[in-house]
Amino acid sequence: MSRVEIRWRKSSFSADPEGNCIELALHEGDVLVRESDEPGAVVKITPAKLRAFLASAKAGKFDGLT
C-alpha cells in the first residue's frame, strides 16, 4: 500500500512560541484540520462546510461558547 504525503499549512499569523496552532490540508477534495500539538487527531470537512463555519465564527455566532 502506498502512503500519500499530506502538506499541512498553518497560518503565518500563528505567534504561539510553542508552535501550537490549527493546521489545514487539502486531500481528495476535502479539507483536513488538526491541532499541531495533536497531529494524530484529524477532522475531515468539505470546503463548503468549512466556509459556512468560518462565516458563522466571523459573525459571532459562537461567542457564547468561551
mmCIF file of the N, C-alpha and C atoms, coordinates in Angstrom:
data_MODEL
# 
_entry.id   MODEL 
# 
loop_
_atom_site.group_PDB 
_atom_site.id 
_atom_site.type_symbol 
_atom_site.label_atom_id 
_atom_site.label_alt_id 
_atom_site.label_comp_id 
_atom_site.label_asym_id 
_atom_site.label_entity_id 
_atom_site.label_seq_id 
_atom_site.pdbx_PDB_ins_code 
_atom_site.Cartn_x 
_atom_site.Cartn_y 
_atom_site.Cartn_z 
_atom_site.occupancy 
_atom_site.B_iso_or_equiv 
_atom_site.pdbx_formal_charge 
_atom_site.auth_seq_id 
_atom_site.auth_comp_id 
_atom_site.auth_asym_id 
_atom_site.auth_atom_id 
_atom_site.pdbx_PDB_model_num 
ATOM 1   N N  . MET A 1 1  ? 0.838   -1.172 0.000  1.00 0.00 ? 1  MET A N  1 
ATOM 2   C CA . MET A 1 1  ? 0.000   0.000  0.000  1.00 0.00 ? 1  MET A CA 1 
ATOM 3   C C  . MET A 1 1  ? 0.888   1.241  0.000  1.00 0.00 ? 1  MET A C  1 
ATOM 4   N N  . SER A 1 2  ? 0.593   2.189  -0.867 1.00 0.00 ? 2  SER A N  1 
ATOM 5   C CA . SER A 1 2  ? 1.389   3.412  -0.933 1.00 0.00 ? 2  SER A CA 1 
ATOM 6   C C  . SER A 1 2  ? 0.867   4.430  0.078  1.00 0.00 ? 2  SER A C  1 
ATOM 7   N N  . ARG A 1 3  ? 1.757   5.263  0.528  1.00 0.00 ? 3  ARG A N  1 
ATOM 8   C CA . ARG A 1 3  ? 1.413   6.290  1.511  1.00 0.00 ? 3  ARG A CA 1 
ATOM 9   C C  . ARG A 1 3  ? 1.323   7.640  0.810  1.00 0.00 ? 3  ARG A C  1 
ATOM 10  N N  . VAL A 1 4  ? 0.274   8.396  1.094  1.00 0.00 ? 4  VAL A N  1 
ATOM 11  C CA . VAL A 1 4  ? 0.056   9.699  0.482  1.00 0.00 ? 4  VAL A CA 1 
ATOM 12  C C  . VAL A 1 4  ? 0.662   10.776 1.379  1.00 0.00 ? 4  VAL A C  1 
ATOM 13  N N  . GLU A 1 5  ? 1.452   11.665 0.790  1.00 0.00 ? 5  GLU A N  1 
ATOM 14  C CA . GLU A 1 5  ? 2.007   12.776 1.546  1.00 0.00 ? 5  GLU A CA 1 
ATOM 15  C C  . GLU A 1 5  ? 0.976   13.896 1.613  1.00 0.00 ? 5  GLU A C  1 
ATOM 16  N N  . ILE A 1 6  ? 0.706   14.346 2.821  1.00 0.00 ? 6  ILE A N  1 
ATOM 17  C CA . ILE A 1 6  ? -0.239  15.440 3.028  1.00 0.00 ? 6  ILE A CA 1 
ATOM 18  C C  . ILE A 1 6  ? 0.558   16.670 3.426  1.00 0.00 ? 6  ILE A C  1 
ATOM 19  N N  . ARG A 1 7  ? 0.309   17.770 2.743  1.00 0.00 ? 7  ARG A N  1 
ATOM 20  C CA . ARG A 1 7  ? 1.029   19.021 3.013  1.00 0.00 ? 7  ARG A CA 1 
ATOM 21  C C  . ARG A 1 7  ? 0.194   19.896 3.932  1.00 0.00 ? 7  ARG A C  1 
ATOM 22  N N  . TRP A 1 8  ? 0.558   19.914 5.190  1.00 0.00 ? 8  TRP A N  1 
ATOM 23  C CA . TRP A 1 8  ? -0.143  20.711 6.189  1.00 0.00 ? 8  TRP A CA 1 
ATOM 24  C C  . TRP A 1 8  ? 0.321   22.161 6.117  1.00 0.00 ? 8  TRP A C  1 
ATOM 25  N N  . ARG A 1 9  ? -0.637  23.084 6.326  1.00 0.00 ? 9  ARG A N  1 
ATOM 26  C CA . ARG A 1 9  ? -0.325  24.519 6.328  1.00 0.00 ? 9  ARG A CA 1 
ATOM 27  C C  . ARG A 1 9  ? -0.871  25.135 7.603  1.00 0.00 ? 9  ARG A C  1 
ATOM 28  N N  . LYS A 1 10 ? -0.117  26.060 8.163  1.00 0.00 ? 10 LYS A N  1 
ATOM 29  C CA . LYS A 1 10 ? -0.623  26.810 9.299  1.00 0.00 ? 10 LYS A CA 1 
ATOM 30  C C  . LYS A 1 10 ? -0.530  28.293 8.985  1.00 0.00 ? 10 LYS A C  1 
ATOM 31  N N  . SER A 1 11 ? -1.288  29.062 9.703  1.00 0.00 ? 11 SER A N  1 
ATOM 32  C CA . SER A 1 11 ? -1.346  30.497 9.462  1.00 0.00 ? 11 SER A CA 1 
ATOM 33  C C  . SER A 1 11 ? -0.004  31.159 9.723  1.00 0.00 ? 11 SER A C  1 
ATOM 34  N N  . SER A 1 12 ? 0.316   32.112 8.891  1.00 0.00 ? 12 SER A N  1 
ATOM 35  C CA . SER A 1 12 ? 1.529   32.894 9.118  1.00 0.00 ? 12 SER A CA 1 
ATOM 36  C C  . SER A 1 12 ? 1.338   33.826 10.315 1.00 0.00 ? 12 SER A C  1 
ATOM 37  N N  . PHE A 1 13 ? 0.109   33.963 10.803 1.00 0.00 ? 13 PHE A N  1 
ATOM 38  C CA . PHE A 1 13 ? -0.183  34.784 11.974 1.00 0.00 ? 13 PHE A CA 1 
ATOM 39  C C  . PHE A 1 13 ? 0.004   34.011 13.274 1.00 0.00 ? 13 PHE A C  1 
ATOM 40  N N  . SER A 1 14 ? 0.302   32.721 13.192 1.00 0.00 ? 14 SER A N  1 
ATOM 41  C CA . SER A 1 14 ? 0.493   31.916 14.391 1.00 0.00 ? 14 SER A CA 1 
ATOM 42  C C  . SER A 1 14 ? 1.737   32.394 15.130 1.00 0.00 ? 14 SER A C  1 
ATOM 43  N N  . ALA A 1 15 ? 1.512   32.961 16.324 1.00 0.00 ? 15 ALA A N  1 
ATOM 44  C CA . ALA A 1 15 ? 2.622   33.526 17.095 1.00 0.00 ? 15 ALA A CA 1 
ATOM 45  C C  . ALA A 1 15 ? 2.892   32.737 18.368 1.00 0.00 ? 15 ALA A C  1 
ATOM 46  N N  . ASP A 1 16 ? 2.266   31.586 18.521 1.00 0.00 ? 16 ASP A N  1 
ATOM 47  C CA . ASP A 1 16 ? 2.464   30.768 19.716 1.00 0.00 ? 16 ASP A CA 1 
ATOM 48  C C  . ASP A 1 16 ? 3.920   30.332 19.787 1.00 0.00 ? 16 ASP A C  1 
ATOM 49  N N  . PRO A 1 17 ? 4.631   30.655 20.878 1.00 0.00 ? 17 PRO A N  1 
ATOM 50  C CA . PRO A 1 17 ? 6.047   30.286 20.972 1.00 0.00 ? 17 PRO A CA 1 
ATOM 51  C C  . PRO A 1 17 ? 6.274   28.774 20.943 1.00 0.00 ? 17 PRO A C  1 
ATOM 52  N N  . GLU A 1 18 ? 5.263   28.005 21.333 1.00 0.00 ? 18 GLU A N  1 
ATOM 53  C CA . GLU A 1 18 ? 5.365   26.542 21.303 1.00 0.00 ? 18 GLU A CA 1 
ATOM 54  C C  . GLU A 1 18 ? 5.096   26.003 19.891 1.00 0.00 ? 18 GLU A C  1 
ATOM 55  N N  . GLY A 1 19 ? 4.559   26.844 19.030 1.00 0.00 ? 19 GLY A N  1 
ATOM 56  C CA . GLY A 1 19 ? 4.252   26.410 17.667 1.00 0.00 ? 19 GLY A CA 1 
ATOM 57  C C  . GLY A 1 19 ? 2.909   25.721 17.551 1.00 0.00 ? 19 GLY A C  1 
ATOM 58  N N  . ASN A 1 20 ? 2.114   25.716 18.636 1.00 0.00 ? 20 ASN A N  1 
ATOM 59  C CA . ASN A 1 20 ? 0.810   25.062 18.608 1.00 0.00 ? 20 ASN A CA 1 
ATOM 60  C C  . ASN A 1 20 ? -0.195  25.924 17.863 1.00 0.00 ? 20 ASN A C  1 
ATOM 61  N N  . CYS A 1 21 ? -0.885  25.315 16.944 1.00 0.00 ? 21 CYS A N  1 
ATOM 62  C CA . CYS A 1 21 ? -1.886  26.046 16.186 1.00 0.00 ? 21 CYS A CA 1 
ATOM 63  C C  . CYS A 1 21 ? -2.747  25.048 15.419 1.00 0.00 ? 21 CYS A C  1 
ATOM 64  N N  . ILE A 1 22 ? -3.710  25.568 14.707 1.00 0.00 ? 22 ILE A N  1 
ATOM 65  C CA . ILE A 1 22 ? -4.545  24.750 13.837 1.00 0.00 ? 22 ILE A CA 1 
ATOM 66  C C  . ILE A 1 22 ? -3.871  24.686 12.477 1.00 0.00 ? 22 ILE A C  1 
ATOM 67  N N  . GLU A 1 23 ? -3.815  23.483 11.908 1.00 0.00 ? 23 GLU A N  1 
ATOM 68  C CA . GLU A 1 23 ? -3.223  23.285 10.580 1.00 0.00 ? 23 GLU A CA 1 
ATOM 69  C C  . GLU A 1 23 ? -4.291  22.754 9.638  1.00 0.00 ? 23 GLU A C  1 
ATOM 70  N N  . LEU A 1 24 ? -4.192  23.129 8.374  1.00 0.00 ? 24 LEU A N  1 
ATOM 71  C CA . LEU A 1 24 ? -5.137  22.700 7.344  1.00 0.00 ? 24 LEU A CA 1 
ATOM 72  C C  . LEU A 1 24 ? -4.390  22.047 6.189  1.00 0.00 ? 24 LEU A C  1 
ATOM 73  N N  . ALA A 1 25 ? -5.071  21.127 5.526  1.00 0.00 ? 25 ALA A N  1 
ATOM 74  C CA . ALA A 1 25 ? -4.515  20.497 4.323  1.00 0.00 ? 25 ALA A CA 1 
ATOM 75  C C  . ALA A 1 25 ? -5.666  20.129 3.397  1.00 0.00 ? 25 ALA A C  1 
ATOM 76  N N  . LEU A 1 26 ? -5.402  20.152 2.106  1.00 0.00 ? 26 LEU A N  1 
ATOM 77  C CA . LEU A 1 26 ? -6.363  19.662 1.118  1.00 0.00 ? 26 LEU A CA 1 
ATOM 78  C C  . LEU A 1 26 ? -6.023  18.225 0.783  1.00 0.00 ? 26 LEU A C  1 
ATOM 79  N N  . HIS A 1 27 ? -7.052  17.374 0.741  1.00 0.00 ? 27 HIS A N  1 
ATOM 80  C CA . HIS A 1 27 ? -6.830  15.971 0.390  1.00 0.00 ? 27 HIS A CA 1 
ATOM 81  C C  . HIS A 1 27 ? -8.091  15.424 -0.273 1.00 0.00 ? 27 HIS A C  1 
ATOM 82  N N  . GLU A 1 28 ? -7.967  15.025 -1.517 1.00 0.00 ? 28 GLU A N  1 
ATOM 83  C CA . GLU A 1 28 ? -9.057  14.426 -2.290 1.00 0.00 ? 28 GLU A CA 1 
ATOM 84  C C  . GLU A 1 28 ? -10.335 15.277 -2.247 1.00 0.00 ? 28 GLU A C  1 
ATOM 85  N N  . GLY A 1 29 ? -10.176 16.597 -2.359 1.00 0.00 ? 29 GLY A N  1 
ATOM 86  C CA . GLY A 1 29 ? -11.314 17.495 -2.425 1.00 0.00 ? 29 GLY A CA 1 
ATOM 87  C C  . GLY A 1 29 ? -11.869 17.939 -1.086 1.00 0.00 ? 29 GLY A C  1 
ATOM 88  N N  . ASP A 1 30 ? -11.381 17.374 0.003  1.00 0.00 ? 30 ASP A N  1 
ATOM 89  C CA . ASP A 1 30 ? -11.825 17.759 1.334  1.00 0.00 ? 30 ASP A CA 1 
ATOM 90  C C  . ASP A 1 30 ? -10.740 18.561 2.033  1.00 0.00 ? 30 ASP A C  1 
ATOM 91  N N  . VAL A 1 31 ? -11.116 19.212 3.122  1.00 0.00 ? 31 VAL A N  1 
ATOM 92  C CA . VAL A 1 31 ? -10.163 19.940 3.946  1.00 0.00 ? 31 VAL A CA 1 
ATOM 93  C C  . VAL A 1 31 ? -9.936  19.123 5.206  1.00 0.00 ? 31 VAL A C  1 
ATOM 94  N N  . LEU A 1 32 ? -8.684  18.894 5.543  1.00 0.00 ? 32 LEU A N  1 
ATOM 95  C CA . LEU A 1 32 ? -8.325  18.203 6.776  1.00 0.00 ? 32 LEU A CA 1 
ATOM 96  C C  . LEU A 1 32 ? -7.886  19.260 7.777  1.00 0.00 ? 32 LEU A C  1 
ATOM 97  N N  . VAL A 1 33 ? -8.295  19.085 9.037  1.00 0.00 ? 33 VAL A N  1 
ATOM 98  C CA . VAL A 1 33 ? -7.981  20.032 10.097 1.00 0.00 ? 33 VAL A CA 1 
ATOM 99  C C  . VAL A 1 33 ? -7.388  19.259 11.268 1.00 0.00 ? 33 VAL A C  1 
ATOM 100 N N  . ARG A 1 34 ? -6.318  19.792 11.853 1.00 0.00 ? 34 ARG A N  1 
ATOM 101 C CA . ARG A 1 34 ? -5.726  19.175 13.036 1.00 0.00 ? 34 ARG A CA 1 
ATOM 102 C C  . ARG A 1 34 ? -5.067  20.255 13.886 1.00 0.00 ? 34 ARG A C  1 
ATOM 103 N N  . GLU A 1 35 ? -4.798  19.913 15.137 1.00 0.00 ? 35 GLU A N  1 
ATOM 104 C CA . GLU A 1 35 ? -4.002  20.772 16.010 1.00 0.00 ? 35 GLU A CA 1 
ATOM 105 C C  . GLU A 1 35 ? -2.564  20.301 15.898 1.00 0.00 ? 35 GLU A C  1 
ATOM 106 N N  . SER A 1 36 ? -1.631  21.225 15.807 1.00 0.00 ? 36 SER A N  1 
ATOM 107 C CA . SER A 1 36 ? -0.237  20.830 15.625 1.00 0.00 ? 36 SER A CA 1 
ATOM 108 C C  . SER A 1 36 ? 0.302   20.037 16.800 1.00 0.00 ? 36 SER A C  1 
ATOM 109 N N  . ASP A 1 37 ? -0.249  20.255 18.003 1.00 0.00 ? 37 ASP A N  1 
ATOM 110 C CA . ASP A 1 37 ? 0.231   19.504 19.161 1.00 0.00 ? 37 ASP A CA 1 
ATOM 111 C C  . ASP A 1 37 ? -0.487  18.167 19.336 1.00 0.00 ? 37 ASP A C  1 
ATOM 112 N N  . GLU A 1 38 ? -1.482  17.861 18.490 1.00 0.00 ? 38 GLU A N  1 
ATOM 113 C CA . GLU A 1 38 ? -2.212  16.596 18.487 1.00 0.00 ? 38 GLU A CA 1 
ATOM 114 C C  . GLU A 1 38 ? -2.354  16.125 17.043 1.00 0.00 ? 38 GLU A C  1 
ATOM 115 N N  . PRO A 1 39 ? -1.249  15.862 16.337 1.00 0.00 ? 39 PRO A N  1 
ATOM 116 C CA . PRO A 1 39 ? -1.312  15.598 14.900 1.00 0.00 ? 39 PRO A CA 1 
ATOM 117 C C  . PRO A 1 39 ? -2.049  14.321 14.496 1.00 0.00 ? 39 PRO A C  1 
ATOM 118 N N  . GLY A 1 40 ? -2.295  13.423 15.432 1.00 0.00 ? 40 GLY A N  1 
ATOM 119 C CA . GLY A 1 40 ? -2.999  12.186 15.093 1.00 0.00 ? 40 GLY A CA 1 
ATOM 120 C C  . GLY A 1 40 ? -4.506  12.332 15.016 1.00 0.00 ? 40 GLY A C  1 
ATOM 121 N N  . ALA A 1 41 ? -5.049  13.398 15.579 1.00 0.00 ? 41 ALA A N  1 
ATOM 122 C CA . ALA A 1 41 ? -6.487  13.637 15.566 1.00 0.00 ? 41 ALA A CA 1 
ATOM 123 C C  . ALA A 1 41 ? -6.815  14.578 14.412 1.00 0.00 ? 41 ALA A C  1 
ATOM 124 N N  . VAL A 1 42 ? -7.432  14.051 13.377 1.00 0.00 ? 42 VAL A N  1 
ATOM 125 C CA . VAL A 1 42 ? -7.712  14.821 12.159 1.00 0.00 ? 42 VAL A CA 1 
ATOM 126 C C  . VAL A 1 42 ? -9.216  14.838 11.904 1.00 0.00 ? 42 VAL A C  1 
ATOM 127 N N  . VAL A 1 43 ? -9.736  16.008 11.585 1.00 0.00 ? 43 VAL A N  1 
ATOM 128 C CA . VAL A 1 43 ? -11.137 16.175 11.211 1.00 0.00 ? 43 VAL A CA 1 
ATOM 129 C C  . VAL A 1 43 ? -11.191 16.452 9.713  1.00 0.00 ? 43 VAL A C  1 
ATOM 130 N N  . LYS A 1 44 ? -12.095 15.766 9.023  1.00 0.00 ? 44 LYS A N  1 
ATOM 131 C CA . LYS A 1 44 ? -12.272 15.975 7.581  1.00 0.00 ? 44 LYS A CA 1 
ATOM 132 C C  . LYS A 1 44 ? -13.587 16.715 7.367  1.00 0.00 ? 44 LYS A C  1 
ATOM 133 N N  . ILE A 1 45 ? -13.544 17.781 6.555  1.00 0.00 ? 45 ILE A N  1 
ATOM 134 C CA . ILE A 1 45 ? -14.715 18.608 6.308  1.00 0.00 ? 45 ILE A CA 1 
ATOM 135 C C  . ILE A 1 45 ? -14.707 19.046 4.838  1.00 0.00 ? 45 ILE A C  1 
ATOM 136 N N  . THR A 1 46 ? -15.882 19.266 4.288  1.00 0.00 ? 46 THR A N  1 
ATOM 137 C CA . THR A 1 46 ? -15.936 19.750 2.910  1.00 0.00 ? 46 THR A CA 1 
ATOM 138 C C  . THR A 1 46 ? -15.599 21.239 2.899  1.00 0.00 ? 46 THR A C  1 
ATOM 139 N N  . PRO A 1 47 ? -15.088 21.737 1.787  1.00 0.00 ? 47 PRO A N  1 
ATOM 140 C CA . PRO A 1 47 ? -14.805 23.179 1.704  1.00 0.00 ? 47 PRO A CA 1 
ATOM 141 C C  . PRO A 1 47 ? -16.048 24.034 1.968  1.00 0.00 ? 47 PRO A C  1 
ATOM 142 N N  . ALA A 1 48 ? -17.215 23.612 1.487  1.00 0.00 ? 48 ALA A N  1 
ATOM 143 C CA . ALA A 1 48 ? -18.444 24.389 1.692  1.00 0.00 ? 48 ALA A CA 1 
ATOM 144 C C  . ALA A 1 48 ? -18.808 24.465 3.174  1.00 0.00 ? 48 ALA A C  1 
ATOM 145 N N  . LYS A 1 49 ? -18.675 23.367 3.891  1.00 0.00 ? 49 LYS A N  1 
ATOM 146 C CA . LYS A 1 49 ? -18.985 23.380 5.319  1.00 0.00 ? 49 LYS A CA 1 
ATOM 147 C C  . LYS A 1 49 ? -17.968 24.201 6.096  1.00 0.00 ? 49 LYS A C  1 
ATOM 148 N N  . LEU A 1 50 ? -16.721 24.175 5.688  1.00 0.00 ? 50 LEU A N  1 
ATOM 149 C CA . LEU A 1 50 ? -15.706 24.989 6.349  1.00 0.00 ? 50 LEU A CA 1 
ATOM 150 C C  . LEU A 1 50 ? -16.000 26.479 6.126  1.00 0.00 ? 50 LEU A C  1 
ATOM 151 N N  . ARG A 1 51 ? -16.372 26.847 4.899  1.00 0.00 ? 51 ARG A N  1 
ATOM 152 C CA . ARG A 1 51 ? -16.729 28.241 4.619  1.00 0.00 ? 51 ARG A CA 1 
ATOM 153 C C  . ARG A 1 51 ? -17.905 28.687 5.486  1.00 0.00 ? 51 ARG A C  1 
ATOM 154 N N  . ALA A 1 52 ? -18.920 27.823 5.628  1.00 0.00 ? 52 ALA A N  1 
ATOM 155 C CA . ALA A 1 52 ? -20.091 28.159 6.446  1.00 0.00 ? 52 ALA A CA 1 
ATOM 156 C C  . ALA A 1 52 ? -19.696 28.315 7.913  1.00 0.00 ? 52 ALA A C  1 
ATOM 157 N N  . PHE A 1 53 ? -18.834 27.434 8.413  1.00 0.00 ? 53 PHE A N  1 
ATOM 158 C CA . PHE A 1 53 ? -18.366 27.535 9.789  1.00 0.00 ? 53 PHE A CA 1 
ATOM 159 C C  . PHE A 1 53 ? -17.603 28.839 10.014 1.00 0.00 ? 53 PHE A C  1 
ATOM 160 N N  . LEU A 1 54 ? -16.684 29.159 9.110  1.00 0.00 ? 54 LEU A N  1 
ATOM 161 C CA . LEU A 1 54 ? -15.894 30.383 9.256  1.00 0.00 ? 54 LEU A CA 1 
ATOM 162 C C  . LEU A 1 54 ? -16.769 31.629 9.196  1.00 0.00 ? 54 LEU A C  1 
ATOM 163 N N  . ALA A 1 55 ? -17.756 31.634 8.309  1.00 0.00 ? 55 ALA A N  1 
ATOM 164 C CA . ALA A 1 55 ? -18.670 32.777 8.223  1.00 0.00 ? 55 ALA A CA 1 
ATOM 165 C C  . ALA A 1 55 ? -19.446 32.939 9.528  1.00 0.00 ? 55 ALA A C  1 
ATOM 166 N N  . SER A 1 56 ? -19.885 31.826 10.113 1.00 0.00 ? 56 SER A N  1 
ATOM 167 C CA . SER A 1 56 ? -20.602 31.883 11.388 1.00 0.00 ? 56 SER A CA 1 
ATOM 168 C C  . SER A 1 56 ? -19.693 32.379 12.503 1.00 0.00 ? 56 SER A C  1 
ATOM 169 N N  . ALA A 1 57 ? -18.446 31.921 12.512 1.00 0.00 ? 57 ALA A N  1 
ATOM 170 C CA . ALA A 1 57 ? -17.494 32.372 13.538 1.00 0.00 ? 57 ALA A CA 1 
ATOM 171 C C  . ALA A 1 57 ? -17.227 33.864 13.401 1.00 0.00 ? 57 ALA A C  1 
ATOM 172 N N  . LYS A 1 58 ? -17.045 34.336 12.179 1.00 0.00 ? 58 LYS A N  1 
ATOM 173 C CA . LYS A 1 58 ? -16.810 35.768 11.952 1.00 0.00 ? 58 LYS A CA 1 
ATOM 174 C C  . LYS A 1 58 ? -18.014 36.605 12.354 1.00 0.00 ? 58 LYS A C  1 
ATOM 175 N N  . ALA A 1 59 ? -19.222 36.037 12.227 1.00 0.00 ? 59 ALA A N  1 
ATOM 176 C CA . ALA A 1 59 ? -20.439 36.744 12.583 1.00 0.00 ? 59 ALA A CA 1 
ATOM 177 C C  . ALA A 1 59 ? -20.711 36.706 14.093 1.00 0.00 ? 59 ALA A C  1 
ATOM 178 N N  . GLY A 1 60 ? -19.865 36.008 14.843 1.00 0.00 ? 60 GLY A N  1 
ATOM 179 C CA . GLY A 1 60 ? -20.005 35.968 16.291 1.00 0.00 ? 60 GLY A CA 1 
ATOM 180 C C  . GLY A 1 60 ? -20.981 34.935 16.823 1.00 0.00 ? 60 GLY A C  1 
ATOM 181 N N  . LYS A 1 61 ? -21.393 33.995 15.994 1.00 0.00 ? 61 LYS A N  1 
ATOM 182 C CA . LYS A 1 61 ? -22.396 33.015 16.418 1.00 0.00 ? 61 LYS A CA 1 
ATOM 183 C C  . LYS A 1 61 ? -21.889 32.027 17.466 1.00 0.00 ? 61 LYS A C  1 
ATOM 184 N N  . PHE A 1 62 ? -20.588 31.961 17.694 1.00 0.00 ? 62 PHE A N  1 
ATOM 185 C CA . PHE A 1 62 ? -20.032 31.036 18.683 1.00 0.00 ? 62 PHE A CA 1 
ATOM 186 C C  . PHE A 1 62 ? -19.443 31.779 19.885 1.00 0.00 ? 62 PHE A C  1 
ATOM 187 N N  . ASP A 1 63 ? -19.668 33.075 19.967 1.00 0.00 ? 63 ASP A N  1 
ATOM 188 C CA . ASP A 1 63 ? -19.051 33.885 21.022 1.00 0.00 ? 63 ASP A CA 1 
ATOM 189 C C  . ASP A 1 63 ? -19.435 33.409 22.432 1.00 0.00 ? 63 ASP A C  1 
ATOM 190 N N  . GLY A 1 64 ? -20.605 32.855 22.616 1.00 0.00 ? 64 GLY A N  1 
ATOM 191 C CA . GLY A 1 64 ? -21.045 32.417 23.936 1.00 0.00 ? 64 GLY A CA 1 
ATOM 192 C C  . GLY A 1 64 ? -20.421 31.118 24.413 1.00 0.00 ? 64 GLY A C  1 
ATOM 193 N N  . LEU A 1 65 ? -19.617 30.477 23.571 1.00 0.00 ? 65 LEU A N  1 
ATOM 194 C CA . LEU A 1 65 ? -19.012 29.196 23.951 1.00 0.00 ? 65 LEU A CA 1 
ATOM 195 C C  . LEU A 1 65 ? -17.790 29.340 24.830 1.00 0.00 ? 65 LEU A C  1 
ATOM 196 N N  . THR A 1 66 ? -17.179 30.510 24.850 1.00 0.00 ? 66 THR A N  1 
ATOM 197 C CA . THR A 1 66 ? -15.961 30.682 25.641 1.00 0.00 ? 66 THR A CA 1 
ATOM 198 C C  . THR A 1 66 ? -16.179 31.511 26.878 1.00 0.00 ? 66 THR A C  1 
# 
